[in-house]
């Protein structure tokens, strides 16, 4: 089944779960066919992640934010929407905060607990450029 949605393209049958390019979300056909559990829950989680990419800043006018942080923010949005899969990294897992995806999402959730609205403020600061100093500016300490 193809979804009729102006920003969603399932015509790119790639072997990846999903990706966003030029404000357009592409979902892999293999991913959709492989969903065996609750398709609505699983697919909504992916859409939360990819929609975050549509709306987030990455500092691309100056110093671009690391991909791991960009994907961590997208997974943070999925986490906050309660679409985190059971096999995701748990809080405190991982070797470094900037490993990306679920590990970074959990770190950003911790930062958001320290300062309510932290991730939204970080995203706003990344409109023009990125600096690791943003963490110090927002939290008063380095990550």
Secondary structure, DSSP 4 states (H G I P E B T S, - for coil): -----TTEE--S--SSSEEEETTEEEE-HHHHHH--S-HHHHHHHHHHHHHHHHH----TTSSPPPHHHHHHHHHHHHHHTT---TTSPPTT-SSSGGG-HHHHHHHHHHHHHHSTTHHHHHHHHTTT---THHHHHHHSS--
